[in-house]
């Protein structure tokens, strides 16, 4: 977690798990896959925030919120 002088903060979460396939960029409404990620993005946008996802198959993922 880090913060700026103007009161903003950012949180970076990373893991070294199996990651997410890079071809899974959009949530699948039929199977429910990746729905949680799109909900997180929607909630961040509602409070004028931003959330960025980096997906790397087989080497982990990163989530940055601002």
FENVEN-V689545 format. One line per field, one symbol per residue. psi: psi as a letter, one per 40 degrees, with the letter a starting at -180 (. if undefined). burial: + if it has 24 or more other ideal C-beta (glycine too) atoms within 12 Angstrom, else -. A space follows every 50 residues. Layout:
psi: ???
burial: ???
This chain:
psi: hiiideeiiihhhiifaeaiheefdiihddeeheddddddddddddffai hhhhhhheeaiihhi.
burial: -------------------+----------------+--++--------- +-+-+-----+-+---
